Amino acid sequence: MDTPPHTEPRPRETPERLLHRLEWHVVRRLDGLLQGTYRTVFRGSGTDFLDLREYEPGDDVRHIDWNVTARLQTPYVRQFNEDREVTAWFVIDLSPSVDFGSGDVRKRAMSAEFVGLVARLLTRHGNRVGALIFGSDIEAVIPAGTGRRHVLHILRAMLGEAQSQRRVETDLARFLQAALLVIARRSLVFVVSDFISTPGWHRQLAQLSRRHE
């Protein structure tokens, strides 16, 4: 009986080659599809108070002015001038389970492609991105910054050698709680994980979503 041919795993892609591939094949094409002259579908959160108006269905309840609402007995919301600058954070799971995958594709590589693509789309237009990277413990906190070199810095941290090979179950709740402490300013947050974790992290995720997008 013929034995199936042995296939070697695909060599790990360097951060530089990965980012170049994403820029050439994806970012250039998306430039013509994203909305308006400001080429991002992400919106910043307004910081300059503009006016008050009556609450309408669909308004963000976080913008209700409770003092005015109590005085007039009608819900009122605050309006803000839109701030287009976005600060994004990636909460990245690099626990041992992400080094598994299908065939020659590992979950770590898929995560790096997602982070590299979104981070580059944002930083190309002056927005800032940061990263909190965890494995069996918090491995690195990369403060928010901008530019291509900063994205490469995050990818190098993701694609380096695995920091821990111990089969310790991931405690996602603890890392989400750490993100609440690290990310002070309201931001756009991406939790990049396979969510293989001890149970009980939903409450911390809900807290994170209340404070950030």
C-alpha positions in Angstrom: 0.0 0.0 0.0 1.4 3.4 -0.9 2.1 5.6 2.0 0.8 9.2 1.8 3.5 11.7 0.9 4.9 13.5 3.9 4.2 17.2 3.9 6.4 19.6 5.8 4.7 22.4 7.8 4.9 25.7 6.0 7.8 27.7 7.3 6.8 30.5 9.8 6.4 33.8 7.9 8.5 36.7 9.1 6.7 39.8 10.3 8.2 41.8 7.4 7.0 39.4 4.7 3.6 39.0 6.3 3.0 42.8 6.4 4.2 43.3 2.9 1.9 40.5 1.6 -1.1 42.0 3.5 -0.4 45.5 2.2 0.0 44.3 -1.4 -2.9 41.9 -1.6 -5.5 43.3 0.8 -4.9 46.9 2.0 -4.5 48.3 -1.5 -7.8 46.8 -2.6 -9.7 47.9 0.5 -8.5 51.5 0.0 -11.0 51.9 -2.8 -13.9 50.3 -0.9 -13.8 52.0 2.5 -16.1 54.9 3.1 -15.4 58.5 2.1 -12.2 60.3 1.8 -11.3 59.3 5.3 -10.8 55.7 4.5 -11.9 53.7 7.5 -15.2 52.2 8.6 -14.2 52.8 12.2 -15.3 55.9 14.0 -13.8 57.8 16.9 -15.7 58.8 19.9 -16.6 62.5 20.2 -15.0 64.5 23.0 -16.3 68.1 22.4 -19.7 68.8 23.8 -22.0 70.3 21.1 -25.6 70.4 22.3 -28.5 68.6 24.1 -31.6 67.1 22.4 -34.4 64.8 23.3 -33.7 61.1 23.4 -34.8 59.2 20.3 -35.1 55.4 20.0 -31.7 54.0 19.0 -29.6 56.7 20.8 -26.7 55.4 23.0 -28.0 55.4 26.5 -24.5 56.2 27.7 -25.0 59.7 26.3 -28.1 60.5 28.4 -27.7 63.6 30.5 -29.3 62.4 33.8 -29.4 65.9 35.4 -31.3 67.5 32.6 -33.5 64.4 32.3 -34.5 64.6 35.9 -35.1 68.4 35.8 -37.3 68.3 32.6 -38.8 64.8 33.2 -38.0 63.9 29.6 -34.8 62.0 28.5 -32.2 64.2 26.9 -28.9 63.1 25.3 -25.6 64.9 24.9 -24.4 65.5 21.4 -20.7 65.7 20.6 -18.5 66.8 17.8 -17.2 63.7 16.2 -13.6 62.9 16.8 -12.2 60.9 13.8 -9.1 59.8 15.6 -9.3 56.1 16.7 -7.2 54.4 19.3 -7.4 50.6 19.0 -6.1 47.9 21.3 -5.6 44.2 20.5 -5.9 41.8 23.5 -4.0 38.9 22.0 -4.1 35.3 23.2 -0.8 33.5 22.6 -1.4 30.6 25.0 -0.1 27.2 23.9 -3.5 26.3 22.2 -3.0 28.8 19.5 0.0 26.9 18.1 -2.4 24.2 16.9 -4.3 24.4 13.6 -5.4 22.6 10.5 -2.7 21.3 8.1 0.1 23.8 7.9 -2.0 26.7 9.1 -1.7 27.6 12.8 -4.1 29.7 14.8 -1.2 32.0 15.7 -0.6 32.8 12.0 -4.3 33.5 11.4 -4.4 35.8 14.4 -1.3 37.6 13.2 -2.8 38.2 9.8 -6.0 39.7 11.3 -4.0 41.9 13.7 -1.6 43.0 11.0 -4.3 43.9 8.5 -6.6 45.8 10.9 -3.6 47.6 12.6 -2.2 48.7 9.2 -5.6 49.9 8.0 -5.8 52.1 11.1 -2.3 53.4 11.3 -2.1 54.3 7.6 -4.4 57.3 8.5 -2.7 58.4 11.7 -4.7 56.3 14.2 -2.9 54.6 17.1 -2.9 50.9 18.0 -1.6 49.1 21.1 -1.5 45.5 22.2 -1.8 43.5 25.4 -0.3 40.0 24.7 -0.8 37.1 27.1 0.1 33.4 27.2 0.3 31.6 30.5 0.7 35.1 31.9 0.9 38.6 30.5 3.8 38.6 28.1 3.9 42.2 26.9 2.1 45.5 26.9 2.8 47.5 23.8 1.6 51.1 24.3 -0.6 52.6 21.5 1.5 54.1 18.7 1.2 54.7 15.0 3.1 53.9 11.8 4.2 50.9 9.9 7.2 50.2 12.2 4.9 50.1 15.2 2.7 47.5 13.5 5.8 45.4 12.8 6.7 45.7 16.5 3.4 44.1 17.4 3.8 41.4 14.8 7.3 40.5 16.0 5.9 40.0 19.5 3.2 37.7 18.1 5.3 35.6 15.7 8.3 35.1 18.0 9.0 31.8 19.7 6.2 30.5 21.9 6.8 31.9 25.4 5.3 29.0 27.3 4.7 25.4 26.3 3.3 24.4 29.7 -0.2 23.0 29.4 -1.7 25.5 31.8 -5.4 26.3 31.1 -5.9 29.9 30.0 -7.6 32.2 32.5 -9.2 34.6 30.0 -11.1 36.4 32.8 -7.9 37.5 34.4 -6.5 38.9 31.2 -9.7 40.8 30.3 -9.5 42.3 33.8 -5.9 43.3 33.1 -7.1 45.0 29.9 -9.6 47.0 31.9 -6.7 48.4 33.9 -4.2 48.9 31.0 -6.6 50.6 28.5 -7.4 53.9 30.2 -8.8 55.9 27.3 -12.0 54.8 25.5 -10.9 52.7 22.6 -11.8 50.2 19.9 -10.8 46.8 21.4 -10.3 43.5 19.6 -10.1 40.4 21.7 -8.1 38.0 19.5 -8.4 34.5 21.1 -9.6 30.9 20.5 -11.5 31.3 23.8 -10.2 28.0 25.1 -10.2 29.1 28.7 -11.5 28.3 32.2 -15.1 29.4 32.3 -16.4 32.6 33.8 -14.9 35.3 31.5 -18.2 36.6 30.2 -18.6 39.2 33.0 -15.2 40.7 32.4 -15.9 40.8 28.6 -19.2 42.6 29.3 -17.4 45.2 31.5 -14.8 45.8 28.8 -17.6 46.3 26.2 -19.3 48.9 28.4 -16.2 51.0 28.7 -14.9 50.5 25.1 -16.2 49.6 21.6 
